[in-house]
Each structure stands twice: as C-alpha cells, then as structure tokens.
Amino acid sequence: MSINQIAGAAAGIGAYQSAASAGNAAKNKQLADQIQQAQSSTKSQAEDKKLREACQGFEEMFLNLMYSKMRDTVPKDTLLGESNGQQIMQSMLDEQLTKEMAKAGGVGLADMLYKQLSIGKK
C-alpha cells in the first residue's frame, strides 16, 4: 500500500466518523429536546395541580366562612343552652362539611378562579 492510499483511506474514515458524529449529535439534540419537553410538561402539570388545590382550598375556606355566618343567624337554644364542647363539635362538623362540598364542586368558585389564574400561563 502506498502512502497516498493510506492517506485516502484515513480521509475516508475521518469523513465517515464526522458524518456519524453529526448524525449522533442530531439524534442527541432531538433526544435532549424531547426530555426537556417532558420535564416542562411535568412541571406545568405539577403547577396546575398546585393551582387547582389552592383554588379548591380557597373555595373551602370561603364556604366554611359562609356556613359559619349562616349558622350564626339561627337563634340559639335558650332552654338548655349550648356548651363549649357542642360549639367546638359543631365547628368541626361545619369544617368537614365544607371540605366535602368543595371537593364535590362546591359553588363553582374554585373552577372560576382556576380558569382566571391559568389564563396568563397559557
């Protein structure tokens, strides 16, 4: 084999390697883009979940306040009166009722808040 043939073969191998590395670089770039999209999608899904939970928590708090104020309008039992324990128990019951109401959809306040607050994100 002559030096020119060896040099030609080396140049051919070098061209093949650079073409292969360019192809690998393109594949690696595409894979990196897909990973980044999946991560951003996961982040946005986590943020959406946090936002929905916050909106539901706000509706729960609003319903609890509304429920307790409505209960204050009901006349008290003057014959037997209410003990402190009964008031605490009633408050805890109201809190659980409003929590379940908010989970079931409530009055739609959480949905409206979520829609309004997620407009800027999209």
KOLGU-4560 file (N, C-alpha, C; in nm, 3 decimals, padded with zeros to 5 digits):
<recs>
<n_xx: 00.084 n_yy: -00.117 n_zz: 00.000 ca_xx: 00.000 ca_yy: 00.000 ca_zz: 00.000 c_xx: 00.089 c_yy: 00.123 c_zz: 00.000 mol: A seq: 1 type: MET>
<n_xx: 00.051 n_yy: 00.219 n_zz: -00.079 ca_xx: 00.130 ca_yy: 00.341 ca_zz: -00.083 c_xx: 00.079 c_yy: 00.441 c_zz: 00.018 mol: A seq: 2 type: SER>
<n_xx: 00.157 n_yy: 00.542 n_zz: 00.038 ca_xx: 00.122 ca_yy: 00.646 ca_zz: 00.135 c_xx: -00.004 c_yy: 00.718 c_zz: 00.091 mol: A seq: 3 type: ILE>
<n_xx: -00.021 n_yy: 00.738 n_zz: -00.037 ca_xx: -00.140 ca_yy: 00.807 ca_zz: -00.087 c_xx: -00.266 c_yy: 00.723 c_zz: -00.061 mol: A seq: 4 type: ASN>
<n_xx: -00.256 n_yy: 00.593 n_zz: -00.076 ca_xx: -00.370 ca_yy: 00.507 ca_zz: -00.050 c_xx: -00.406 c_yy: 00.508 c_zz: 00.099 mol: A seq: 5 type: GLN>
<n_xx: -00.304 n_yy: 00.508 n_zz: 00.185 ca_xx: -00.327 ca_yy: 00.513 ca_zz: 00.329 c_xx: -00.390 c_yy: 00.646 c_zz: 00.368 mol: A seq: 6 type: ILE>
<n_xx: -00.339 n_yy: 00.754 n_zz: 00.311 ca_xx: -00.393 ca_yy: 00.887 ca_zz: 00.340 c_xx: -00.537 c_yy: 00.898 c_zz: 00.292 mol: A seq: 7 type: ALA>
<n_xx: -00.565 n_yy: 00.841 n_zz: 00.175 ca_xx: -00.701 ca_yy: 00.842 ca_zz: 00.121 c_xx: -00.796 c_yy: 00.762 c_zz: 00.209 mol: A seq: 8 type: GLY>
<n_xx: -00.749 n_yy: 00.646 n_zz: 00.255 ca_xx: -00.832 ca_yy: 00.564 ca_zz: 00.342 c_xx: -00.857 c_yy: 00.635 c_zz: 00.475 mol: A seq: 9 type: ALA>
<n_xx: -00.753 n_yy: 00.700 n_zz: 00.529 ca_xx: -00.768 ca_yy: 00.774 ca_zz: 00.655 c_xx: -00.866 c_yy: 00.890 c_zz: 00.637 mol: A seq: 10 type: ALA>
<n_xx: -00.859 n_yy: 00.958 n_zz: 00.525 ca_xx: -00.952 ca_yy: 01.069 ca_zz: 00.498 c_xx: -01.094 c_yy: 01.016 c_zz: 00.487 mol: A seq: 11 type: ALA>
<n_xx: -01.111 n_yy: 00.900 n_zz: 00.423 ca_xx: -01.244 ca_yy: 00.839 ca_zz: 00.410 c_xx: -01.300 c_yy: 00.800 c_zz: 00.545 mol: A seq: 12 type: GLY>
<n_xx: -01.213 n_yy: 00.743 n_zz: 00.630 ca_xx: -01.257 ca_yy: 00.705 ca_zz: 00.765 c_xx: -01.293 c_yy: 00.828 c_zz: 00.845 mol: A seq: 13 type: ILE>
<n_xx: -01.212 n_yy: 00.935 n_zz: 00.832 ca_xx: -01.240 ca_yy: 01.060 ca_zz: 00.903 c_xx: -01.372 c_yy: 01.121 c_zz: 00.859 mol: A seq: 14 type: GLY>
<n_xx: -01.398 n_yy: 01.118 n_zz: 00.729 ca_xx: -01.525 ca_yy: 01.171 ca_zz: 00.677 c_xx: -01.642 c_yy: 01.090 c_zz: 00.729 mol: A seq: 15 type: ALA>
<n_xx: -01.625 n_yy: 00.958 n_zz: 00.733 ca_xx: -01.731 ca_yy: 00.870 ca_zz: 00.785 c_xx: -01.757 c_yy: 00.898 c_zz: 00.933 mol: A seq: 16 type: TYR>
<n_xx: -01.650 n_yy: 00.914 n_zz: 01.011 ca_xx: -01.665 ca_yy: 00.941 ca_zz: 01.154 c_xx: -01.731 c_yy: 01.076 c_zz: 01.178 mol: A seq: 17 type: GLN>
<n_xx: -01.694 n_yy: 01.178 n_zz: 01.099 ca_xx: -01.756 ca_yy: 01.310 ca_zz: 01.119 c_xx: -01.903 c_yy: 01.307 c_zz: 01.079 mol: A seq: 18 type: SER>
<n_xx: -01.935 n_yy: 01.232 n_zz: 00.975 ca_xx: -02.076 ca_yy: 01.219 ca_zz: 00.935 c_xx: -02.154 c_yy: 01.145 c_zz: 01.042 mol: A seq: 19 type: ALA>
<n_xx: -02.093 n_yy: 01.040 n_zz: 01.097 ca_xx: -02.160 ca_yy: 00.963 ca_zz: 01.202 c_xx: -02.178 c_yy: 01.047 c_zz: 01.327 mol: A seq: 20 type: ALA>
<n_xx: -02.075 n_yy: 01.125 n_zz: 01.361 ca_xx: -02.087 ca_yy: 01.207 ca_zz: 01.481 c_xx: -02.188 c_yy: 01.319 c_zz: 01.460 mol: A seq: 21 type: SER>
<n_xx: -02.200 n_yy: 01.371 n_zz: 01.339 ca_xx: -02.302 ca_yy: 01.472 ca_zz: 01.310 c_xx: -02.442 c_yy: 01.412 c_zz: 01.324 mol: A seq: 22 type: ALA>
<n_xx: -02.456 n_yy: 01.287 n_zz: 01.275 ca_xx: -02.585 ca_yy: 01.219 ca_zz: 01.290 c_xx: -02.617 c_yy: 01.192 c_zz: 01.436 mol: A seq: 23 type: GLY>
<n_xx: -02.517 n_yy: 01.150 n_zz: 01.513 ca_xx: -02.536 ca_yy: 01.128 ca_zz: 01.656 c_xx: -02.568 c_yy: 01.257 c_zz: 01.728 mol: A seq: 24 type: ASN>
<n_xx: -02.502 n_yy: 01.366 n_zz: 01.688 ca_xx: -02.529 ca_yy: 01.495 ca_zz: 01.751 c_xx: -02.674 c_yy: 01.536 c_zz: 01.727 mol: A seq: 25 type: ALA>
<n_xx: -02.723 n_yy: 01.512 n_zz: 01.607 ca_xx: -02.862 ca_yy: 01.547 ca_zz: 01.574 c_xx: -02.958 c_yy: 01.462 c_zz: 01.657 mol: A seq: 26 type: ALA>
<n_xx: -02.925 n_yy: 01.332 n_zz: 01.668 ca_xx: -03.009 ca_yy: 01.244 ca_zz: 01.748 c_xx: -03.006 c_yy: 01.284 c_zz: 01.895 mol: A seq: 27 type: LYS>
<n_xx: -02.885 n_yy: 01.318 n_zz: 01.944 ca_xx: -02.872 ca_yy: 01.360 ca_zz: 02.084 c_xx: -02.948 c_yy: 01.489 c_zz: 02.109 mol: A seq: 28 type: ASN>
<n_xx: -02.944 n_yy: 01.582 n_zz: 02.014 ca_xx: -03.017 ca_yy: 01.709 ca_zz: 02.028 c_xx: -03.167 c_yy: 01.682 c_zz: 02.032 mol: A seq: 29 type: LYS>
<n_xx: -03.213 n_yy: 01.594 n_zz: 01.944 ca_xx: -03.355 ca_yy: 01.560 ca_zz: 01.940 c_xx: -03.398 c_yy: 01.493 c_zz: 02.071 mol: A seq: 30 type: GLN>
<n_xx: -03.316 n_yy: 01.404 n_zz: 02.121 ca_xx: -03.345 ca_yy: 01.336 ca_zz: 02.248 c_xx: -03.346 c_yy: 01.436 c_zz: 02.363 mol: A seq: 31 type: LEU>
<n_xx: -03.250 n_yy: 01.529 n_zz: 02.364 ca_xx: -03.245 ca_yy: 01.630 ca_zz: 02.468 c_xx: -03.369 c_yy: 01.720 c_zz: 02.464 mol: A seq: 32 type: ALA>
<n_xx: -03.413 n_yy: 01.753 n_zz: 02.342 ca_xx: -03.534 ca_yy: 01.835 ca_zz: 02.329 c_xx: -03.657 c_yy: 01.761 c_zz: 02.381 mol: A seq: 33 type: ASP>
<n_xx: -03.665 n_yy: 01.632 n_zz: 02.352 ca_xx: -03.778 ca_yy: 01.552 ca_zz: 02.400 c_xx: -03.778 c_yy: 01.543 c_zz: 02.552 mol: A seq: 34 type: GLN>
<n_xx: -03.661 n_yy: 01.525 n_zz: 02.611 ca_xx: -03.650 ca_yy: 01.519 ca_zz: 02.757 c_xx: -03.691 c_yy: 01.651 c_zz: 02.819 mol: A seq: 35 type: ILE>
<n_xx: -03.645 n_yy: 01.761 n_zz: 02.759 ca_xx: -03.679 ca_yy: 01.894 ca_zz: 02.810 c_xx: -03.830 c_yy: 01.920 c_zz: 02.800 mol: A seq: 36 type: GLN>
<n_xx: -03.891 n_yy: 01.878 n_zz: 02.691 ca_xx: -04.036 ca_yy: 01.895 ca_zz: 02.677 c_xx: -04.111 c_yy: 01.813 c_zz: 02.780 mol: A seq: 37 type: GLN>
<n_xx: -04.064 n_yy: 01.692 n_zz: 02.805 ca_xx: -04.130 ca_yy: 01.607 ca_zz: 02.906 c_xx: -04.115 c_yy: 01.668 c_zz: 03.045 mol: A seq: 38 type: ALA>
<n_xx: -03.998 n_yy: 01.723 n_zz: 03.075 ca_xx: -03.977 ca_yy: 01.785 ca_zz: 03.206 c_xx: -04.063 c_yy: 01.909 c_zz: 03.222 mol: A seq: 39 type: GLN>
<n_xx: -04.070 n_yy: 01.992 n_zz: 03.118 ca_xx: -04.153 ca_yy: 02.112 ca_zz: 03.128 c_xx: -04.300 c_yy: 02.076 c_zz: 03.137 mol: A seq: 40 type: SER>
<n_xx: -04.339 n_yy: 01.969 n_zz: 03.068 ca_xx: -04.477 ca_yy: 01.922 ca_zz: 03.076 c_xx: -04.508 c_yy: 01.874 c_zz: 03.217 mol: A seq: 41 type: SER>
<n_xx: -04.414 n_yy: 01.801 n_zz: 03.277 ca_xx: -04.432 ca_yy: 01.752 ca_zz: 03.413 c_xx: -04.438 c_yy: 01.869 c_zz: 03.511 mol: A seq: 42 type: THR>
<n_xx: -04.352 n_yy: 01.968 n_zz: 03.491 ca_xx: -04.353 ca_yy: 02.086 ca_zz: 03.579 c_xx: -04.485 c_yy: 02.161 c_zz: 03.566 mol: A seq: 43 type: LYS>
<n_xx: -04.533 n_yy: 02.177 n_zz: 03.443 ca_xx: -04.658 ca_yy: 02.250 ca_zz: 03.425 c_xx: -04.775 c_yy: 02.172 c_zz: 03.484 mol: A seq: 44 type: SER>
<n_xx: -04.771 n_yy: 02.038 n_zz: 03.474 ca_xx: -04.877 ca_yy: 01.958 ca_zz: 03.533 c_xx: -04.873 c_yy: 01.970 c_zz: 03.685 mol: A seq: 45 type: GLN>
<n_xx: -04.754 n_yy: 01.972 n_zz: 03.743 ca_xx: -04.742 ca_yy: 01.987 ca_zz: 03.889 c_xx: -04.790 c_yy: 02.124 c_zz: 03.932 mol: A seq: 46 type: ALA>
<n_xx: -04.756 n_yy: 02.228 n_zz: 03.854 ca_xx: -04.802 ca_yy: 02.363 ca_zz: 03.885 c_xx: -04.953 c_yy: 02.374 c_zz: 03.873 mol: A seq: 47 type: GLU>
<n_xx: -05.009 n_yy: 02.310 n_zz: 03.770 ca_xx: -05.155 ca_yy: 02.311 ca_zz: 03.752 c_xx: -05.223 c_yy: 02.243 c_zz: 03.870 mol: A seq: 48 type: ASP>
<n_xx: -05.165 n_yy: 02.133 n_zz: 03.915 ca_xx: -05.223 ca_yy: 02.061 ca_zz: 04.029 c_xx: -05.218 c_yy: 02.147 c_zz: 04.155 mol: A seq: 49 type: LYS>
<n_xx: -05.105 n_yy: 02.215 n_zz: 04.178 ca_xx: -05.093 ca_yy: 02.303 ca_zz: 04.294 c_xx: -05.194 c_yy: 02.419 c_zz: 04.286 mol: A seq: 50 type: LYS>
<n_xx: -05.209 n_yy: 02.475 n_zz: 04.166 ca_xx: -05.303 ca_yy: 02.585 ca_zz: 04.148 c_xx: -05.445 c_yy: 02.538 c_zz: 04.173 mol: A seq: 51 type: LEU>
<n_xx: -05.480 n_yy: 02.420 n_zz: 04.121 ca_xx: -05.616 ca_yy: 02.368 ca_zz: 04.142 c_xx: -05.641 c_yy: 02.342 c_zz: 04.290 mol: A seq: 52 type: ARG>
<n_xx: -05.541 n_yy: 02.287 n_zz: 04.361 ca_xx: -05.556 ca_yy: 02.261 ca_zz: 04.505 c_xx: -05.571 c_yy: 02.392 c_zz: 04.581 mol: A seq: 53 type: GLU>
<n_xx: -05.497 n_yy: 02.494 n_zz: 04.541 ca_xx: -05.507 ca_yy: 02.625 ca_zz: 04.608 c_xx: -05.645 c_yy: 02.686 c_zz: 04.585 mol: A seq: 54 type: ALA>
<n_xx: -05.696 n_yy: 02.674 n_zz: 04.464 ca_xx: -05.830 ca_yy: 02.727 ca_zz: 04.434 c_xx: -05.936 c_yy: 02.651 c_zz: 04.512 mol: A seq: 55 type: CYS>
<n_xx: -05.920 n_yy: 02.520 n_zz: 04.521 ca_xx: -06.016 ca_yy: 02.440 ca_zz: 04.598 c_xx: -06.007 c_yy: 02.475 c_zz: 04.746 mol: A seq: 56 type: GLN>
<n_xx: -05.886 n_yy: 02.498 n_zz: 04.797 ca_xx: -05.869 ca_yy: 02.538 ca_zz: 04.936 c_xx: -05.933 c_yy: 02.673 c_zz: 04.965 mol: A seq: 57 type: GLY>
<n_xx: -05.923 n_yy: 02.765 n_zz: 04.868 ca_xx: -05.987 ca_yy: 02.895 ca_zz: 04.885 c_xx: -06.138 c_yy: 02.881 c_zz: 04.889 mol: A seq: 58 type: PHE>
<n_xx: -06.193 n_yy: 02.799 n_zz: 04.798 ca_xx: -06.337 ca_yy: 02.778 ca_zz: 04.798 c_xx: -06.381 c_yy: 02.712 c_zz: 04.929 mol: A seq: 59 type: GLU>
<n_xx: -06.301 n_yy: 02.618 n_zz: 04.978 ca_xx: -06.332 ca_yy: 02.552 ca_zz: 05.105 c_xx: -06.337 c_yy: 02.654 c_zz: 05.219 mol: A seq: 60 type: GLU>
<n_xx: -06.239 n_yy: 02.742 n_zz: 05.222 ca_xx: -06.234 ca_yy: 02.845 ca_zz: 05.326 c_xx: -06.353 c_yy: 02.941 c_zz: 05.314 mol: A seq: 61 type: MET>
<n_xx: -06.386 n_yy: 02.979 n_zz: 05.191 ca_xx: -06.499 ca_yy: 03.068 ca_zz: 05.167 c_xx: -06.629 c_yy: 03.003 c_zz: 05.211 mol: A seq: 62 type: PHE>
<n_xx: -06.649 n_yy: 02.877 n_zz: 05.174 ca_xx: -06.771 ca_yy: 02.807 ca_zz: 05.213 c_xx: -06.781 c_yy: 02.790 c_zz: 05.364 mol: A seq: 63 type: LEU>
<n_xx: -06.668 n_yy: 02.764 n_zz: 05.430 ca_xx: -06.667 ca_yy: 02.749 ca_zz: 05.574 c_xx: -06.707 c_yy: 02.881 c_zz: 05.642 mol: A seq: 64 type: ASN>
<n_xx: -06.654 n_yy: 02.990 n_zz: 05.592 ca_xx: -06.689 ca_yy: 03.121 ca_zz: 05.648 c_xx: -06.837 c_yy: 03.151 c_zz: 05.625 mol: A seq: 65 type: LEU>
<n_xx: -06.884 n_yy: 03.123 n_zz: 05.505 ca_xx: -07.025 ca_yy: 03.148 ca_zz: 05.472 c_xx: -07.116 c_yy: 03.060 c_zz: 05.559 mol: A seq: 66 type: MET>
<n_xx: -07.078 n_yy: 02.935 n_zz: 05.575 ca_xx: -07.158 ca_yy: 02.841 ca_zz: 05.653 c_xx: -07.164 c_yy: 02.882 c_zz: 05.800 mol: A seq: 67 type: TYR>
<n_xx: -07.049 n_yy: 02.925 n_zz: 05.854 ca_xx: -07.048 ca_yy: 02.966 ca_zz: 05.995 c_xx: -07.129 c_yy: 03.094 c_zz: 06.017 mol: A seq: 68 type: SER>
<n_xx: -07.124 n_yy: 03.186 n_zz: 05.921 ca_xx: -07.204 ca_yy: 03.308 ca_zz: 05.933 c_xx: -07.353 c_yy: 03.278 c_zz: 05.919 mol: A seq: 69 type: LYS>
<n_xx: -07.386 n_yy: 03.183 n_zz: 05.835 ca_xx: -07.527 ca_yy: 03.143 ca_zz: 05.823 c_xx: -07.574 c_yy: 03.077 c_zz: 05.953 mol: A seq: 70 type: MET>
<n_xx: -07.488 n_yy: 02.996 n_zz: 06.013 ca_xx: -07.524 ca_yy: 02.931 ca_zz: 06.139 c_xx: -07.542 c_yy: 03.035 c_zz: 06.251 mol: A seq: 71 type: ARG>
<n_xx: -07.467 n_yy: 03.144 n_zz: 06.246 ca_xx: -07.482 ca_yy: 03.249 ca_zz: 06.348 c_xx: -07.618 c_yy: 03.317 c_zz: 06.343 mol: A seq: 72 type: ASP>
<n_xx: -07.684 n_yy: 03.311 n_zz: 06.227 ca_xx: -07.816 ca_yy: 03.374 ca_zz: 06.215 c_xx: -07.927 c_yy: 03.290 c_zz: 06.276 mol: A seq: 73 type: THR>
<n_xx: -07.900 n_yy: 03.162 n_zz: 06.300 ca_xx: -08.000 ca_yy: 03.072 ca_zz: 06.359 c_xx: -08.009 c_yy: 03.102 c_zz: 06.509 mol: A seq: 74 type: VAL>
<n_xx: -08.131 n_yy: 03.121 n_zz: 06.559 ca_xx: -08.144 ca_yy: 03.151 ca_zz: 06.703 c_xx: -08.088 c_yy: 03.039 c_zz: 06.790 mol: A seq: 75 type: PRO>
<n_xx: -08.025 n_yy: 03.078 n_zz: 06.899 ca_xx: -07.965 ca_yy: 02.982 ca_zz: 06.992 c_xx: -08.074 c_yy: 02.917 c_zz: 07.077 mol: A seq: 76 type: LYS>
<n_xx: -08.044 n_yy: 02.799 n_zz: 07.126 ca_xx: -08.135 ca_yy: 02.728 ca_zz: 07.216 c_xx: -08.125 c_yy: 02.792 c_zz: 07.355 mol: A seq: 77 type: ASP>
<n_xx: -08.228 n_yy: 02.865 n_zz: 07.393 ca_xx: -08.223 ca_yy: 02.934 ca_zz: 07.522 c_xx: -08.266 c_yy: 02.845 c_zz: 07.638 mol: A seq: 78 type: THR>
<n_xx: -08.337 n_yy: 02.737 n_zz: 07.608 ca_xx: -08.385 ca_yy: 02.649 ca_zz: 07.713 c_xx: -08.271 c_yy: 02.572 c_zz: 07.778 mol: A seq: 79 type: LEU>
<n_xx: -08.190 n_yy: 02.504 n_zz: 07.696 ca_xx: -08.080 ca_yy: 02.425 ca_zz: 07.750 c_xx: -07.944 c_yy: 02.493 c_zz: 07.731 mol: A seq: 80 type: LEU>
<n_xx: -07.936 n_yy: 02.582 n_zz: 07.634 ca_xx: -07.809 ca_yy: 02.647 ca_zz: 07.606 c_xx: -07.714 c_yy: 02.553 c_zz: 07.534 mol: A seq: 81 type: GLY>
<n_xx: -07.602 n_yy: 02.607 n_zz: 07.491 ca_xx: -07.502 ca_yy: 02.526 ca_zz: 07.423 c_xx: -07.375 c_yy: 02.528 c_zz: 07.504 mol: A seq: 82 type: GLU>
<n_xx: -07.315 n_yy: 02.413 n_zz: 07.520 ca_xx: -07.188 ca_yy: 02.408 ca_zz: 07.592 c_xx: -07.075 c_yy: 02.442 c_zz: 07.496 mol: A seq: 83 type: SER>
<n_xx: -06.959 n_yy: 02.467 n_zz: 07.552 ca_xx: -06.842 ca_yy: 02.497 ca_zz: 07.471 c_xx: -06.806 c_yy: 02.377 c_zz: 07.384 mol: A seq: 84 type: ASN>
<n_xx: -06.822 n_yy: 02.257 n_zz: 07.436 ca_xx: -06.795 ca_yy: 02.135 ca_zz: 07.361 c_xx: -06.886 c_yy: 02.121 c_zz: 07.241 mol: A seq: 85 type: GLY>
<n_xx: -07.013 n_yy: 02.157 n_zz: 07.257 ca_xx: -07.106 ca_yy: 02.149 ca_zz: 07.144 c_xx: -07.067 c_yy: 02.249 c_zz: 07.035 mol: A seq: 86 type: GLN>
<n_xx: -07.026 n_yy: 02.367 n_zz: 07.076 ca_xx: -06.984 ca_yy: 02.468 ca_zz: 06.978 c_xx: -06.861 c_yy: 02.422 c_zz: 06.901 mol: A seq: 87 type: GLN>
<n_xx: -06.765 n_yy: 02.361 n_zz: 06.971 ca_xx: -06.645 ca_yy: 02.311 ca_zz: 06.904 c_xx: -06.681 c_yy: 02.198 c_zz: 06.808 mol: A seq: 88 type: ILE>
<n_xx: -06.766 n_yy: 02.108 n_zz: 06.855 ca_xx: -06.807 ca_yy: 01.996 ca_zz: 06.771 c_xx: -06.882 c_yy: 02.044 c_zz: 06.647 mol: A seq: 89 type: MET>
<n_xx: -06.969 n_yy: 02.143 n_zz: 06.664 ca_xx: -07.043 ca_yy: 02.199 ca_zz: 06.551 c_xx: -06.948 c_yy: 02.266 c_zz: 06.452 mol: A seq: 90 type: GLN>
<n_xx: -06.848 n_yy: 02.334 n_zz: 06.503 ca_xx: -06.749 ca_yy: 02.399 ca_zz: 06.418 c_xx: -06.669 c_yy: 02.296 c_zz: 06.337 mol: A seq: 91 type: SER>
<n_xx: -06.631 n_yy: 02.188 n_zz: 06.403 ca_xx: -06.557 ca_yy: 02.082 ca_zz: 06.333 c_xx: -06.643 c_yy: 02.014 c_zz: 06.228 mol: A seq: 92 type: MET>
<n_xx: -06.771 n_yy: 01.994 n_zz: 06.260 ca_xx: -06.864 ca_yy: 01.935 ca_zz: 06.163 c_xx: -06.880 c_yy: 02.027 c_zz: 06.042 mol: A seq: 93 type: LEU>
<n_xx: -06.897 n_yy: 02.155 n_zz: 06.067 ca_xx: -06.911 ca_yy: 02.251 ca_zz: 05.957 c_xx: -06.786 c_yy: 02.251 c_zz: 05.869 mol: A seq: 94 type: ASP>
<n_xx: -06.670 n_yy: 02.243 n_zz: 05.931 ca_xx: -06.545 ca_yy: 02.243 ca_zz: 05.855 c_xx: -06.537 c_yy: 02.121 c_zz: 05.764 mol: A seq: 95 type: GLU>
<n_xx: -06.572 n_yy: 02.005 n_zz: 05.814 ca_xx: -06.570 ca_yy: 01.884 ca_zz: 05.732 c_xx: -06.675 c_yy: 01.888 c_zz: 05.622 mol: A seq: 96 type: GLN>
<n_xx: -06.792 n_yy: 01.941 n_zz: 05.654 ca_xx: -06.897 ca_yy: 01.953 ca_zz: 05.551 c_xx: -06.853 c_yy: 02.043 c_zz: 05.437 mol: A seq: 97 type: LEU>
<n_xx: -06.794 n_yy: 02.157 n_zz: 05.471 ca_xx: -06.750 ca_yy: 02.249 ca_zz: 05.366 c_xx: -06.633 c_yy: 02.192 c_zz: 05.287 mol: A seq: 98 type: THR>
<n_xx: -06.547 n_yy: 02.113 n_zz: 05.352 ca_xx: -06.437 ca_yy: 02.048 ca_zz: 05.281 c_xx: -06.491 c_yy: 01.951 c_zz: 05.177 mol: A seq: 99 type: LYS>
<n_xx: -06.591 n_yy: 01.874 n_zz: 05.217 ca_xx: -06.651 ca_yy: 01.779 ca_zz: 05.124 c_xx: -06.730 c_yy: 01.850 c_zz: 05.014 mol: A seq: 100 type: GLU>
<n_xx: -06.794 n_yy: 01.961 n_zz: 05.051 ca_xx: -06.866 ca_yy: 02.039 ca_zz: 04.950 c_xx: -06.770 c_yy: 02.091 c_zz: 04.843 mol: A seq: 101 type: MET>
<n_xx: -06.654 n_yy: 02.142 n_zz: 04.886 ca_xx: -06.555 ca_yy: 02.195 ca_zz: 04.792 c_xx: -06.500 c_yy: 02.084 c_zz: 04.703 mol: A seq: 102 type: ALA>
<n_xx: -06.477 n_yy: 01.966 n_zz: 04.758 ca_xx: -06.428 ca_yy: 01.853 ca_zz: 04.678 c_xx: -06.530 c_yy: 01.812 c_zz: 04.573 mol: A seq: 103 type: LYS>
<n_xx: -06.658 n_yy: 01.822 n_zz: 04.608 ca_xx: -06.764 ca_yy: 01.780 ca_zz: 04.517 c_xx: -06.797 c_yy: 01.886 c_zz: 04.412 mol: A seq: 104 type: ALA>
<n_xx: -06.729 n_yy: 01.999 n_zz: 04.416 ca_xx: -06.756 ca_yy: 02.102 ca_zz: 04.317 c_xx: -06.803 c_yy: 02.232 c_zz: 04.378 mol: A seq: 105 type: GLY>
<n_xx: -06.854 n_yy: 02.225 n_zz: 04.499 ca_xx: -06.895 ca_yy: 02.346 ca_zz: 04.570 c_xx: -06.991 c_yy: 02.432 c_zz: 04.491 mol: A seq: 106 type: GLY>
<n_xx: -06.963 n_yy: 02.561 n_zz: 04.489 ca_xx: -07.048 ca_yy: 02.655 ca_zz: 04.417 c_xx: -06.984 c_yy: 02.697 c_zz: 04.286 mol: A seq: 107 type: VAL>
<n_xx: -06.871 n_yy: 02.634 n_zz: 04.250 ca_xx: -06.804 ca_yy: 02.665 ca_zz: 04.124 c_xx: -06.700 c_yy: 02.774 c_zz: 04.135 mol: A seq: 108 type: GLY>
<n_xx: -06.674 n_yy: 02.821 n_zz: 04.256 ca_xx: -06.577 ca_yy: 02.928 ca_zz: 04.275 c_xx: -06.436 c_yy: 02.880 c_zz: 04.241 mol: A seq: 109 type: LEU>
<n_xx: -06.400 n_yy: 02.760 n_zz: 04.279 ca_xx: -06.266 ca_yy: 02.707 ca_zz: 04.252 c_xx: -06.241 c_yy: 02.696 c_zz: 04.101 mol: A seq: 110 type: ALA>
<n_xx: -06.340 n_yy: 02.652 n_zz: 04.027 ca_xx: -06.326 ca_yy: 02.639 ca_zz: 03.882 c_xx: -06.306 c_yy: 02.776 c_zz: 03.816 mol: A seq: 111 type: ASP>
<n_xx: -06.385 n_yy: 02.873 n_zz: 03.860 ca_xx: -06.372 ca_yy: 03.007 ca_zz: 03.803 c_xx: -06.236 c_yy: 03.067 c_zz: 03.836 mol: A seq: 112 type: MET>
<n_xx: -06.191 n_yy: 03.051 n_zz: 03.960 ca_xx: -06.059 ca_yy: 03.101 ca_zz: 03.998 c_xx: -05.950 c_yy: 03.033 c_zz: 03.917 mol: A seq: 113 type: LEU>
<n_xx: -05.959 n_yy: 02.903 n_zz: 03.902 ca_xx: -05.858 ca_yy: 02.828 ca_zz: 03.827 c_xx: -05.851 c_yy: 02.877 c_zz: 03.682 mol: A seq: 114 type: TYR>
<n_xx: -05.966 n_yy: 02.895 n_zz: 03.620 ca_xx: -05.968 ca_yy: 02.942 ca_zz: 03.482 c_xx: -05.906 c_yy: 03.081 c_zz: 03.469 mol: A seq: 115 type: LYS>
<n_xx: -05.939 n_yy: 03.169 n_zz: 03.562 ca_xx: -05.885 ca_yy: 03.304 ca_zz: 03.559 c_xx: -05.735 c_yy: 03.307 c_zz: 03.583 mol: A seq: 116 type: GLN>
<n_xx: -05.688 n_yy: 03.229 n_zz: 03.679 ca_xx: -05.547 ca_yy: 03.232 ca_zz: 03.713 c_xx: -05.461 c_yy: 03.154 c_zz: 03.613 mol: A seq: 117 type: LEU>
<n_xx: -05.518 n_yy: 03.061 n_zz: 03.541 ca_xx: -05.439 ca_yy: 02.984 ca_zz: 03.445 c_xx: -05.437 c_yy: 03.049 c_zz: 03.306 mol: A seq: 118 type: SER>
<n_xx: -05.513 n_yy: 03.155 n_zz: 03.286 ca_xx: -05.513 ca_yy: 03.222 ca_zz: 03.155 c_xx: -05.375 c_yy: 03.279 c_zz: 03.123 mol: A seq: 119 type: ILE>
<n_xx: -05.313 n_yy: 03.341 n_zz: 03.222 ca_xx: -05.182 ca_yy: 03.403 ca_zz: 03.200 c_xx: -05.072 c_yy: 03.303 c_zz: 03.174 mol: A seq: 120 type: GLY>
<n_xx: -05.089 n_yy: 03.179 n_zz: 03.216 ca_xx: -04.987 ca_yy: 03.077 ca_zz: 03.199 c_xx: -04.985 c_yy: 03.019 c_zz: 03.058 mol: A seq: 121 type: LYS>
<n_xx: -05.095 n_yy: 03.030 n_zz: 02.987 ca_xx: -05.104 ca_yy: 02.965 ca_zz: 02.856 c_xx: -05.077 c_yy: 03.060 c_zz: 02.744 mol: A seq: 122 type: LYS>
</recs>
